Amino acid sequence: MALGIACANTANPEAVSMLETLLEDSVDFVKQGAAISLAFVLQQCTKNNEPKVEKFREKLMELIKKKNNEMVLTKFGCIIAIGILEAGGRNSVVKLLSEAKTIKRGAITGMF
């Protein structure tokens, strides 16, 4: 989650790669956090500037539609992730820095 919040709205390729690996983990709690974090990182991305965003959306829908009752945490994380990706009709973002690129302490505190 810390990686997702730190790299929110950046489409950082290294963060995306790490979080995609965690999305395939065997522990549901890890998958939940990875889905939410990856949604933070890929906010406001289109397939033109980050091709992986479409595959991520498809993966989320696939996990939500699975009929496995043992994956409740993962499904919840995927639903939250879709909500983050679609926030404000794809017009809202998580912004933790000011226009002058200084850290907004209140925004970070609120996010945590």
PALONU-262776 format. One record per residue (C-alpha): x, z negated, y; residue in one letter. Coordinates in pm, 1 decimal, always signed. Example, Ala and Ser with C-alpha at 12.3 -4.5 7.8 and 13.67 -1.06 7.14 Angstrom:
2
<px=+1230.0; pz=-780.0; py=-450.0; r=a> $
<px=+1367.0; pz=-714.0; py=-106.0; r=s> $
This chain:
112
<px=+0.0; pz=+0.0; py=+0.0; r=m> $
<px=+285.4; pz=-79.7; py=+238.3; r=a> $
<px=+427.3; pz=+269.4; py=+191.5; r=l> $
<px=+90.0; pz=+427.1; py=+261.6; r=g> $
<px=+39.9; pz=+223.7; py=+577.4; r=i> $
<px=+396.2; pz=+280.1; py=+697.5; r=a> $
<px=+370.7; pz=+656.3; py=+648.2; r=c> $
<px=+6.9; pz=+690.3; py=+755.8; r=a> $
<px=-84.5; pz=+1036.2; py=+882.1; r=n> $
<px=+269.3; pz=+1175.1; py=+835.7; r=t> $
<px=+243.4; pz=+1381.5; py=+514.2; r=a> $
<px=+595.6; pz=+1258.8; py=+438.2; r=n> $
<px=+700.4; pz=+1454.1; py=+125.2; r=p> $
<px=+905.1; pz=+1166.0; py=-17.2; r=e> $
<px=+614.7; pz=+922.5; py=+19.8; r=a> $
<px=+373.7; pz=+1175.4; py=-132.7; r=v> $
<px=+605.3; pz=+1226.0; py=-429.7; r=s> $
<px=+641.2; pz=+851.7; py=-492.9; r=m> $
<px=+268.9; pz=+785.9; py=-463.8; r=l> $
<px=+177.6; pz=+1078.4; py=-689.1; r=e> $
<px=+396.6; pz=+924.2; py=-957.2; r=t> $
<px=+217.3; pz=+590.8; py=-916.4; r=l> $
<px=-120.0; pz=+765.4; py=-944.0; r=l> $
<px=-31.3; pz=+843.2; py=-1307.0; r=e> $
<px=+59.0; pz=+480.3; py=-1391.3; r=d> $
<px=-108.1; pz=+305.0; py=-1684.1; r=s> $
<px=-225.2; pz=+3.8; py=-1478.2; r=v> $
<px=-557.0; pz=+48.8; py=-1294.8; r=d> $
<px=-458.5; pz=-174.7; py=-1003.5; r=f> $
<px=-151.2; pz=+42.9; py=-938.4; r=v> $
<px=-361.3; pz=+361.0; py=-952.0; r=k> $
<px=-608.0; pz=+209.9; py=-705.7; r=q> $
<px=-334.9; pz=+125.9; py=-454.9; r=g> $
<px=-167.5; pz=+464.4; py=-501.8; r=a> $
<px=-492.3; pz=+652.9; py=-434.8; r=a> $
<px=-565.5; pz=+457.3; py=-117.9; r=i> $
<px=-205.2; pz=+483.1; py=+3.8; r=s> $
<px=-186.9; pz=+855.8; py=-64.1; r=l> $
<px=-508.4; pz=+902.9; py=+133.7; r=a> $
<px=-346.5; pz=+725.1; py=+431.1; r=f> $
<px=-40.6; pz=+949.8; py=+408.8; r=v> $
<px=-240.1; pz=+1274.4; py=+371.3; r=l> $
<px=-500.5; pz=+1206.3; py=+641.6; r=q> $
<px=-568.2; pz=+1509.2; py=+863.1; r=q> $
<px=-367.3; pz=+1737.8; py=+632.0; r=c> $
<px=-493.7; pz=+2079.7; py=+538.3; r=t> $
<px=-379.6; pz=+2291.8; py=+247.9; r=k> $
<px=-181.2; pz=+2503.0; py=+496.3; r=n> $
<px=+50.8; pz=+2223.6; py=+608.5; r=n> $
<px=+51.1; pz=+2027.8; py=+277.1; r=e> $
<px=-59.2; pz=+2218.9; py=-34.7; r=p> $
<px=-78.2; pz=+1898.7; py=-241.5; r=k> $
<px=-380.0; pz=+1769.4; py=-49.2; r=v> $
<px=-622.9; pz=+1998.1; py=-234.9; r=e> $
<px=-486.0; pz=+1893.3; py=-573.2; r=k> $
<px=-515.7; pz=+1529.8; py=-464.3; r=f> $
<px=-881.5; pz=+1574.9; py=-366.9; r=r> $
<px=-953.3; pz=+1741.3; py=-701.7; r=e> $
<px=-773.8; pz=+1459.0; py=-886.3; r=k> $
<px=-981.4; pz=+1198.2; py=-701.8; r=l> $
<px=-1307.2; pz=+1370.7; py=-792.1; r=m> $
<px=-1194.1; pz=+1405.6; py=-1152.8; r=e> $
<px=-1115.6; pz=+1033.7; py=-1178.1; r=l> $
<px=-1446.9; pz=+936.8; py=-1017.8; r=i> $
<px=-1649.7; pz=+1152.4; py=-1256.7; r=k> $
<px=-1477.2; pz=+1016.4; py=-1569.8; r=k> $
<px=-1716.2; pz=+820.8; py=-1793.4; r=k> $
<px=-1470.4; pz=+539.6; py=-1872.2; r=n> $
<px=-1596.9; pz=+191.5; py=-1787.3; r=n> $
<px=-1246.1; pz=+45.8; py=-1812.1; r=e> $
<px=-1134.4; pz=+231.8; py=-1499.5; r=m> $
<px=-1350.4; pz=+47.1; py=-1246.5; r=v> $
<px=-1057.9; pz=-42.0; py=-1018.5; r=l> $
<px=-926.2; pz=+313.9; py=-1025.3; r=t> $
<px=-1268.1; pz=+459.6; py=-945.6; r=k> $
<px=-1314.2; pz=+216.8; py=-658.2; r=f> $
<px=-972.7; pz=+314.8; py=-518.9; r=g> $
<px=-1061.6; pz=+684.7; py=-547.2; r=c> $
<px=-1391.6; pz=+634.0; py=-364.5; r=i> $
<px=-1214.1; pz=+445.8; py=-84.6; r=i> $
<px=-945.9; pz=+718.6; py=-74.4; r=a> $
<px=-1206.5; pz=+992.3; py=-29.4; r=i> $
<px=-1363.3; pz=+786.3; py=+248.8; r=g> $
<px=-1025.6; pz=+761.6; py=+422.3; r=i> $
<px=-958.5; pz=+1134.8; py=+384.2; r=l> $
<px=-1304.5; pz=+1222.1; py=+518.6; r=e> $
<px=-1306.4; pz=+957.1; py=+793.5; r=a> $
<px=-1505.5; pz=+1066.0; py=+1094.6; r=g> $
<px=-1576.2; pz=+1406.1; py=+945.0; r=g> $
<px=-1200.8; pz=+1459.2; py=+905.9; r=r> $
<px=-1155.7; pz=+1384.5; py=+1275.9; r=n> $
<px=-1030.4; pz=+1024.4; py=+1257.5; r=s> $
<px=-685.7; pz=+898.0; py=+1166.6; r=v> $
<px=-501.0; pz=+573.3; py=+1117.6; r=v> $
<px=-271.0; pz=+548.4; py=+1417.1; r=k> $
<px=-30.0; pz=+257.8; py=+1427.9; r=l> $
<px=+198.8; pz=+390.3; py=+1702.0; r=l> $
<px=+126.0; pz=+439.3; py=+2071.0; r=s> $
<px=+179.7; pz=+769.4; py=+2252.1; r=e> $
<px=+523.0; pz=+638.9; py=+2354.1; r=a> $
<px=+602.0; pz=+585.8; py=+1981.2; r=k> $
<px=+605.6; pz=+207.2; py=+2010.4; r=t> $
<px=+450.6; pz=-6.1; py=+1740.6; r=i> $
<px=+97.8; pz=-132.0; py=+1804.9; r=k> $
<px=+118.0; pz=-482.6; py=+1662.0; r=r> $
<px=-257.3; pz=-538.9; py=+1685.4; r=g> $
<px=-330.0; pz=-219.9; py=+1493.3; r=a> $
<px=-84.7; pz=-310.8; py=+1218.2; r=i> $
<px=-222.9; pz=-662.9; py=+1193.3; r=t> $
<px=-576.0; pz=-525.5; py=+1171.5; r=g> $
<px=-474.5; pz=-278.7; py=+901.8; r=m> $
<px=-327.8; pz=-552.0; py=+685.1; r=f> $
